[in-house]
Amino acid sequence: MKTQCEKMTRVLLVLLAGMAMAGATQAETVIKDQFGLKERVAGLPLNKTATESGDATWQATANVLLAGEGDAGYVAISDGMPFMARVAVPSTAKIITVEVKLRAVPSKVTGNWMAIGIGNPKLGSPPWGNGVFVTVDTAGNYGCMGDPDPNDFVSKSVVSIKRGKMPEFNPDGLNRVKLEFDKADNSVSVWINGSPVMEKVSIGGKNFTVEPAFAGFSGFGQEPKAKTVTDFTVTYSQ
């Protein structure tokens, strides 16, 4: 009887260990940055600074700046030129989500927009080449697109997936945009201000592929020094 109990105990321990390993495999990593200024200085570039959690380092164009005061920090753009800020995502990531509060502020540049994206573009290219991205503009429109060209600075190669009006659009403040890419089923989901506008939409056969090496935000024609981005989060499972 004792031997049988010992065998059952060993089997149970093996099963529990397997479950624990499976749980570890599915563990999520969360990278967050609310752009607080306790250890950073307003007016300096975001590039090469550490995120507040998640052990990541920003890669950003020189015109992406920190702004605000104390815990009320945010990102501002110093000019109307194209910009991008991103963090690296490991090649083992299976489901990647990027979420941010942002505002496309009206400026003198016609057709200006902002985006969040997942892909592997050349740093500074507003479209997310070798990836997928969601744009928002000053009129409250959104567009989910892909791009097969990592060097596409002028959006000549973008592939439209879905366009529409942003739910609960706030023209005078920040709007929350969330994008998810599921590598296993090659699908994309999008939420705007908490409302789903795309759910598990397959992007197979769309003439582009997603290389989820980075996640972040981008755009061009933003009003200089305006409050542009807050509450940045990237989540991925492995």
N, C-alpha and C positions, 0 to 999 in steps of 0.2 A: 504493500500500500504506500509506504514511504517513497519507494523508488518511482512508483507511478506518479505521485504528487510532484516529485522533483522534476520528472520529465515534462509534466504539464506546465510547471513553473518556467522551465527553460523555453518551452514553445511560446508561452505567453510573453516572455521577455523579448524573444526574437521578433514576434509580431509587433510589439510596442516599439522596438527599435526601428523596424521597417516603417511603421507609421510616422515616427518622428523624422526619419530621413525624408520621407515623402513630403511631410509638412515643411521641412527646411528647403526642399527643392522648389516648392511653390511660394516661398516667402517673398514678400514684397519689399522693395527698397523705395523709400520716399525721399525725394530731394525738394526742399522748400526754401524759399527766399521771399521775405516781405520787405527786403531792402532797408532794413534798419541801419541806423547810422551810429550806433554806439562804438563800433570798431572800424567804421569806414567814414569817409569824409565827403560831404556834399560837394558837387562840382567836379569830382574826380571820375575817371573812366570806370565802368563796371568791369572791364576786361581784366582777367587774372585775379579777381577777388574770389574769395571762397563763399559758397552758399551758406546760409545760416544753419542748415542741417542737411544731412545726406552726403557729406564729404565729397562735394563736387566743386569744380573750379570753372568760372565763367570764361567762355571765349566770346568776345564781342568786338564789333567795329569801334573805332575810336570815338564816334559821335554818340555812343550810348553812355549816358552819364548818370551818376547817383544824384538824387535831389531830395529835398524835404528836411525834416528835423527829427532827431532821436528815433523813436519807434515809428514815427509817421513818415518813413522814407518811401521813395518811389523812384521810378526810372523816367528820365526825360531825354529827349533827343536834341542835340545841339544845333542841328541844321536840317534842311529839307532833303538831304541826300539819302540814298538807300542805307539801311542799317540792319543789323542782325545781332542777336545774343543767344547763346546756346550752351547746353551742358552735354557731356558725352553720355552715351547709353551703351552698355556692354553688348557684345555680339550674342551673348546667351539669353538676352531678354526675349520673352515670348509675347507679353502684352505690355504695350507702352502707352501711357496716358500723359498728356500735357494739358495743364489748366492754368488760366491766368485771367486777371481782371485787366481790361485795357480800354483805351479810348482812341479812336481815330479822330483827332482834332482838326477841324477845318483850317486850311491854310491857303496860301496863294498858289499852291501846286494843284493843277487839275487832275482829278482821278486818284487822289491819294488814298492809300489804304494801309491797314495793318494786318498781320497774320500771326498765327501760331502754327508750328509745323514739326514734323518728324521725318528725318531723312538724312542725306549726306551731301549737301550742296557745298559749293565753294563759299567760304565765309564772306558774308557781305551781299550775297545774291538774295534779294527779297523772296523770290519763289524758292520753294524747298525742293531743288533738283534731287533726283534719285529718292523722291519721297512724296509725301502728301501734306497738304496744308489747308487751313481755313482762313479766308480773308474776311474782314469787315470794313465797311466804309462809313463815311459821315452821314449818308442817307439812310442807314439802317439795313443795308443789304449784306448778306453773307454769301460766300461761295466756297465750296469744297472742291479742291483740284489736286491733280498730281502733275509731276513734271519729270520727264526722263533725262533732262540735261542739267547736270550739276553746275554748269557755267551760264545758265540762262538768266542774265541780269534784266532782260526786258520782257519776260513772260511770253516769248514767241512760241514756246513748245508746250505750254500748259494744256492739260486735258481736263475738261470740266466734268465733275461727277454730279454735283447738285448745287443749285442756287435758290435763294429765296429771301424773304424778309425776316429779320431777326425778331424772335419773340420778346415781348416786353422791352423793346429797345429804349434805352435811355440816351437821348442825344446830347445831354448836358453833363453826363457823368460816365462812370466806368460800367462796362458790360462784361459779364463772365462768359468765357468761351472755353470749351473743353473738347479735346480731340483724342480718340483712342485708336490705336492700330493693333490688330490681333494677327500676329505672324502666322499662327497655325492655320487659320482659315482665310488669310489674306483679305481681311475685312476692315472697314472703317466705321466708327461711330462718332457722332458729333452732338454736343449739347450746347445750347446758348441760353444764358440766364436761367439755367436749371431745367430747361425744356429740351427733350430729345428732338432733333431735327433729322437725324440719320441714325439708324440702328443696324449694326452688323451688315452694312452694304458691301457686297463683294466687289473688289477692284480688279479681279482677274479679267484679262482680255482688254484692258484699258490702255495698252501700249506704254505702260510705265511700271516700274517695280520700286518697291520701297526698301531702301537700305537704312534701317533705323539706327544709324550711328550717333545721331544727335537729336535733341528736342529743344525747342525754344520759341522765340518770337522774332518777327522781322517786319519790314515795311519800308515806305518811302513817303516823302512829302509831308512829314509830320510837322506841326507847328513847333518851332524851337522853344525849348524850356517848359513846355506844357506837361502836366501830369499825364503820363502815357501808360505805364504798366505798374501794377501792384500784385501782391498775392500770387506768386509764381509757384507751381507745384508740378513735379514730374514723378510719376509712379511707374515702376516696372516690376514684373515677376519673372523668375528664372526657372 
